[in-house]
Amino acid sequence: MDRYIYKDGKKMRYGYTTGSCATAAAKAAARMLVNREKLEYITIDTSKGWKLNLELEDIVLNEEYVQCSVKKDAGDDPDITDGIKIFAKVERTSEKGIDITGGEGIGIVTKKGLAVDIGKYAINPTPRRTIEEEVKSEIPLDWGIKVTIFSPEGVEIGKKTFNPLLGIEGGISIIGTTGIVEPMSEEAFKDSLAIEVSVKKEEGIRKLILSPGNYGRDFSKSMGLDTNYLIKTSNFIGFMLDKIKEYGIKEILWVGHIGKMIKVAAGIFHTHSRISDARMETLSAYSALLGADIDLIENIMKSNTTEEAIEYIKDWDREKEFFELIAGRISDRCNRRLNNSVRVGTIIFSQQYGVLGKCNNADDMMRGFKLE
């Protein structure tokens, strides 16, 4: 992939995700199934808005099915799946429509709280959507198609990822929200984030929406907030708060998924799972503070993800008070870091349930970020 970004004075090359590999392989196999001619390359669109022209390998074209592979290229990003081959097998079925499933080397979800249901292959929603869209564009309207995504190397590589801890067994995940891998080293990435704050300041902006990642950005859009004010902080919460204070920003509104933001409620300001993970402990402690019974506390502690824990908390009669307490605590922790020099608001949300809680400042601050 011939696109680059400069970070910390270094020229670093972008890559593409396993989701893009699966989409490209599936689209190519579908086209070959229809046209009965082998291809060398295929072009796909990505959610980032970039087109990718990817090389095809391991082509099998016969009367029953077509399959091929695309090799993952992570660019200059350190990525354990770099170089892995993602295969797609496409075959006709008797029922109209597109059925997408997994095969060897693609993990199966075994625990609650992930973006994919238990028992399903770990092909995340965005890649699943792009696979379906690209395959649909290649086949006649009345065709039925089965797409099987697999990666034999994924069996061993999956063991070296966080998948087993998350409850994804037997392989890798097919992931990617933009289809593109942005290369990063921690210091270079932090420097680029600081530059974003500096640029906003030079534009005369003194209030910001902050979110750890793409989920918060997308959720901000869904609430009608002006994302021209938004900066993604990644895991570097404390670093970004320090830069907010340094550059004289006066207001920040956090819009973040509970899975990241609950760590801030515990005073954790670097939220990468390799650095810190006290999500269930923190949720349990706050539930105990409000008088939760032992069964609820135990269910929270045993949960695999915060999304699963929320399923138990939702049945509690103090659920609203609980999430408001957490949102307020996040703002308090940030205020302490900022020496109360910046007005802070917090909105926490869940992928399944939407807004969970807001601190006292949040509604008023939201009005200041609404699109006209």
C-alpha positions in Angstrom: 0.0 0.0 0.0 1.6 3.2 -1.2 0.3 5.7 1.4 2.3 7.2 4.2 2.0 9.4 7.3 4.7 11.3 9.1 5.0 10.7 12.8 7.8 12.0 15.0 9.7 12.9 11.9 9.4 9.3 10.5 7.7 8.3 7.3 5.5 5.4 8.1 3.4 3.3 5.7 -0.3 2.6 6.1 -1.5 -1.0 5.9 -4.9 -2.7 5.6 -7.0 -4.9 8.0 -8.0 -8.5 8.0 -11.4 -7.2 7.2 -10.2 -5.6 4.0 -8.4 -8.8 3.0 -11.5 -10.9 3.6 -13.6 -8.4 1.6 -11.2 -8.4 -1.3 -10.9 -12.2 -1.4 -14.6 -12.6 -1.3 -15.3 -10.0 -4.0 -12.7 -11.5 -6.3 -14.0 -15.0 -5.8 -17.5 -13.9 -6.5 -16.4 -12.2 -9.8 -14.5 -15.3 -10.9 -17.4 -17.5 -10.1 -19.6 -15.4 -12.4 -17.1 -14.8 -15.2 -15.2 -18.1 -15.0 -11.9 -16.2 -15.5 -9.0 -15.9 -13.1 -8.0 -12.4 -11.8 -4.7 -11.1 -10.6 -5.9 -8.1 -8.6 -9.2 -6.8 -7.2 -10.2 -3.2 -6.1 -12.4 -2.6 -3.1 -13.7 0.5 -1.3 -13.0 1.0 2.4 -14.9 2.7 5.1 -12.1 5.3 5.3 -13.0 6.3 1.8 -9.8 4.9 0.2 -9.7 2.4 -2.6 -7.4 -0.7 -2.3 -6.1 -2.6 -5.3 -5.0 -6.0 -3.8 -3.2 -8.9 -5.2 -4.8 -12.3 -5.3 -3.1 -15.6 -4.5 -4.0 -19.3 -4.2 -6.7 -19.2 -6.8 -8.9 -22.3 -7.2 -11.5 -22.1 -9.9 -13.7 -25.2 -10.6 -17.3 -26.1 -11.3 -18.4 -26.2 -7.7 -16.7 -23.1 -6.1 -14.0 -20.5 -6.4 -11.5 -19.5 -3.7 -8.5 -17.2 -3.4 -6.5 -15.4 -0.7 -5.2 -11.9 0.0 -2.1 -11.4 2.2 -2.5 -9.0 5.1 -0.1 -6.0 5.0 0.0 -4.0 8.3 2.4 -1.4 6.8 4.8 -0.1 9.4 2.5 -1.0 12.3 3.6 -3.8 14.6 0.9 -6.3 14.1 1.0 -10.0 14.8 -1.3 -10.8 11.9 1.0 -9.0 9.4 1.6 -11.4 6.4 -1.2 -13.8 7.2 -3.3 -15.0 4.3 -7.0 -14.5 4.5 -9.0 -16.9 2.2 -12.5 -16.6 0.8 -14.4 -19.5 -0.7 -17.5 -18.6 -2.7 -20.1 -21.1 -4.0 -23.7 -21.0 -5.3 -26.6 -22.1 -3.1 -30.2 -22.9 -3.8 -31.6 -20.0 -1.6 -31.4 -16.4 -2.8 -29.2 -14.1 -0.8 -25.7 -14.0 0.7 -24.7 -16.2 3.6 -21.4 -15.3 5.2 -19.6 -17.7 7.6 -16.2 -18.7 8.8 -13.9 -21.7 8.6 -10.5 -22.9 9.7 -8.5 -20.3 11.6 -11.3 -17.9 12.2 -12.2 -17.8 15.9 -15.6 -18.7 17.3 -17.1 -16.5 20.0 -17.7 -18.3 23.3 -18.6 -15.5 25.7 -21.1 -12.7 26.0 -20.4 -9.0 25.4 -18.6 -9.0 22.1 -19.9 -7.5 18.8 -20.7 -11.1 17.6 -23.1 -13.5 19.2 -22.0 -16.6 21.0 -21.4 -19.6 18.7 -20.7 -17.4 15.7 -17.5 -16.8 13.8 -15.6 -13.7 14.9 -16.3 -11.7 11.7 -17.1 -8.2 13.1 -20.0 -6.1 11.8 -18.1 -3.7 9.6 -16.2 -6.4 7.6 -19.3 -8.5 7.4 -21.2 -5.5 5.9 -18.4 -4.7 3.4 -18.1 -8.4 2.4 -21.8 -8.5 1.7 -21.9 -5.2 -0.2 -18.9 -6.1 -2.4 -20.1 -9.6 -3.2 -23.6 -8.3 -3.9 -22.2 -6.0 -6.5 -20.7 -8.9 -8.4 -23.5 -11.4 -8.6 -26.8 -11.6 -10.5 -29.8 -10.5 -8.3 -31.4 -14.0 -8.3 -28.3 -15.9 -7.2 -27.8 -17.5 -3.8 -24.2 -17.3 -2.5 -22.3 -18.8 0.4 -19.1 -17.0 1.4 -16.7 -18.9 3.8 -13.8 -16.8 5.2 -10.9 -18.9 6.6 -7.2 -18.7 7.4 -5.3 -21.8 8.3 -2.4 -19.8 9.8 -5.0 -18.2 12.1 -5.2 -21.2 14.3 -1.7 -20.6 15.8 -1.6 -16.9 15.4 -4.9 -16.5 17.3 -3.3 -18.1 20.4 -0.8 -15.2 20.5 -3.5 -12.5 20.5 -6.0 -11.4 23.3 -8.7 -13.6 21.6 -8.5 -16.5 24.1 -9.0 -14.0 27.0 -11.9 -12.4 25.3 -13.6 -15.7 24.7 -12.7 -16.1 21.0 -11.5 -19.7 20.4 -9.7 -21.3 17.5 -8.3 -18.5 15.6 -8.1 -14.8 14.7 -10.9 -12.2 14.3 -11.8 -10.5 11.1 -11.8 -6.9 12.2 -11.5 -3.3 11.1 -13.7 -0.2 11.4 -12.1 1.7 8.5 -10.4 -1.1 6.6 -7.0 0.7 7.0 -4.2 0.1 9.5 -2.6 3.4 10.6 1.0 2.8 11.7 2.0 4.0 15.1 4.6 4.0 17.8 3.3 5.2 21.1 5.4 8.4 21.3 4.8 9.3 17.7 1.1 8.7 18.1 1.0 10.9 21.3 2.8 13.6 19.5 0.3 13.6 16.7 -2.6 13.8 19.2 -0.9 16.8 20.8 -0.6 18.5 17.4 -4.4 18.1 17.0 -5.1 20.0 20.2 -2.6 22.7 19.1 -4.3 23.0 15.7 -7.7 23.4 17.4 -6.3 26.1 19.6 -4.8 28.0 16.7 -8.3 27.8 15.0 -9.6 29.7 18.0 -11.4 26.6 19.5 -11.5 26.5 23.3 -13.8 23.5 23.8 -13.5 19.9 22.6 -15.3 16.7 22.5 -13.0 13.8 23.5 -13.4 10.1 22.7 -11.0 7.2 23.0 -11.9 5.9 19.6 -14.2 5.4 16.6 -17.2 4.2 18.7 -17.3 7.5 20.5 -17.0 9.5 17.3 -19.8 7.6 15.7 -22.0 7.9 18.8 -21.3 11.6 18.9 -22.6 11.9 15.4 -25.7 9.9 16.2 -26.5 12.4 19.0 -26.2 15.3 16.6 -22.9 16.7 18.0 -20.6 18.7 15.8 -17.6 16.3 15.3 -15.4 19.2 14.1 -14.8 19.7 17.8 -13.9 16.0 18.3 -10.5 14.5 18.9 -9.8 10.8 19.4 -7.5 10.3 22.4 -6.8 6.6 21.9 -5.6 5.1 25.3 -3.7 8.2 26.3 -6.3 9.8 28.5 -3.9 11.4 31.0 -1.5 12.6 28.4 -4.3 14.3 26.5 -5.7 15.9 29.7 -2.2 17.4 30.3 -2.2 18.8 26.8 -5.7 20.2 27.2 -4.5 22.1 30.2 -1.2 23.2 28.5 -3.0 24.6 25.4 -5.6 26.5 27.4 -8.7 24.5 26.4 -11.6 25.6 28.7 -14.2 22.8 28.2 -14.1 19.1 27.4 -17.0 16.7 26.9 -16.1 13.0 27.1 -18.2 10.8 24.9 -16.9 7.3 25.5 -17.8 3.6 25.6 -18.1 2.3 29.2 -15.4 -0.3 28.5 -12.7 2.4 28.3 -14.2 5.1 30.5 -14.8 2.9 33.5 -11.0 2.7 33.9 -10.9 6.5 34.2 -13.4 6.3 37.1 -10.8 4.3 38.9 -8.1 6.9 38.2 -6.5 4.9 35.4 -5.3 7.3 32.7 -3.6 4.9 30.3 -6.4 2.5 29.2 -4.6 0.0 27.0 -5.4 -3.5 28.3 -1.7 -4.4 28.4 -1.2 -1.5 30.9 -4.3 -1.7 33.0 -7.6 -3.6 33.2 -9.7 -3.2 36.3 -13.1 -2.9 34.5 -15.0 -5.5 36.4 -13.4 -4.7 39.7 -14.3 -1.0 39.3 -17.9 -1.8 38.2 -18.2 -4.1 41.2 -16.8 -1.6 43.7 -19.3 1.1 42.6 -22.2 -1.3 42.6 -21.2 -2.3 46.2 -21.1 1.3 47.2 -24.7 1.7 46.2 -25.7 -1.4 48.1 -25.9 -4.1 45.4 -26.4 -7.6 46.6 -23.7 -10.2 46.4 -25.3 -12.0 43.4 -25.1 -8.9 41.3 -21.6 -8.2 42.3 -20.5 -11.7 41.6 -22.2 -11.6 38.1 -20.4 -8.4 37.3 -17.0 -9.8 38.4 -17.5 -13.0 36.3 -18.5 -11.0 33.2 -16.2 -11.2 30.2 -16.9 -7.7 28.9 -18.6 -4.5 30.2 -21.4 -5.1 27.7 -22.1 -8.4 29.4 -21.9 -6.8 32.8 -24.5 -4.2 31.8 -27.0 -7.0 31.1 -27.0 -7.7 34.8 -26.9 -4.1 35.9 -29.9 -3.3 33.7 -32.1 -5.4 36.0 -31.1 -3.5 39.1 -33.5 -0.8 40.4 -30.5 1.6 41.0 -29.2 1.2 37.5 -29.7 4.9 36.5 -28.2 6.2 39.7 -25.3 3.8 39.3 -24.3 5.0 35.8 -24.7 8.6 36.8 -22.4 8.0 39.7 -19.8 6.6 37.4 -20.1 9.4 34.8 -19.7 11.9 37.7 -16.7 10.1 39.0 -15.0 10.1 35.6 -15.5 13.9 35.5 -14.2 14.2 39.0 -11.1 12.2 38.3 -10.3 14.4 35.2 -10.9 17.6 37.3 -8.4 16.4 39.8 -5.8 15.8 37.1 -6.6 19.2 35.6 -6.6 21.0 39.0 -10.1 22.1 38.2 -8.9 24.4 35.5 -11.2 23.0 32.8 -14.9 22.4 32.8 -15.5 18.6 32.3 -18.5 16.7 31.2 -19.0 13.0 30.7 -21.4 10.8 28.7 -20.9 7.1 28.8 -22.6 4.7 26.5 -23.0 1.0 25.5 -23.1 -0.4 21.9 -26.3 -2.2 22.8 -28.1 0.2 25.1 -27.0 3.6 24.0 -26.5 6.3 26.6 -26.0 4.8 30.1 -25.2 7.8 32.2 -24.2 11.5 32.2 -22.6 13.7 34.8 -24.3 16.9 36.0 -22.5 19.1 33.3 -23.2 16.9 30.3 -26.6 18.0 29.1 -25.7 21.7 29.3 -22.4 21.1 27.5 -24.1 19.0 24.8 -26.2 22.0 23.8 -23.0 23.9 23.0 -21.8 21.2 20.6 -25.1 20.6 18.8 -25.0 21.1 15.0 -27.1 24.1 13.8 
